[in-house]
């Protein structure tokens, strides 16, 4: 087990400034001010560190058993100049705001990419989400994007915060593997004019079905929000509009489910792998 350093702290009070700063990340304002978010679970923390994310704080319950993986997470935090904080199980529950709290929580520095990072490599697949409102949907889409080998997710317009606790939990760790791009609608539409690949969107008036969509052409899958779908200007920006067939009388598909179906068609199966 790694030796303790000056960066190790034992905190017993929820009034401690370090704990208050972590709890503030439950709010959008707190996340914006600190440019950070919370990720729960030792496995997810280690995956974040291995993927190059900066671990600012590592909060560890005093019940967490020593292990090589725990040492790896701790060292990643210290190497980034962060602090390792030990707390009681009761205090961890207060921090996580749920009874079945994980024994390891990390404060991780946020990072997003510009539209210029969306490059048209052959076969590249990106997901663009227009004004998605539900954090669970966003997290589930990111999880599917990771599973099907998408290069990243483009958040267009007034989209829910991808670093909210609800979104991060719904990604099941995929947030550290899926690059995020953020832009407004005008910037996306302007960028689209120079995008040499295709843009595929879902629309009730779409003349095509999801089958046979896979192609070596770099592709952006454009999905609208939960209530309104794709607005007219976004639909016009698509080369191909697809309608997912459903039985007569069925209301609609959940956004995350619809995106997974489209990704399966575009990736040709499991992550586009033969």
Secondary structure, DSSP 8 states (H G I E B T S, - for coil): -----TTEEE---TTSHHHHHHHGGGSHHHHHHHTEEEEESHHHHHHHHHTT--EEEEEEETT----HHHHHHHHHHHHTT-EEEEE-HHHHHHHHTSTT--SEEEEEE---B-GGG----TT-EEEEEES---HHHHHHHHHHHHHTT-SEEEEESS---TTSHHHHHHHTTGGGTSEEEEE-HHHHHHHHTT--SEEEEE-TT--B-STT---SS-EEEEE-BTTTBS-HHHHHT-SEEE-----TT-----HHHHHHHHHHHHHTSSTT--
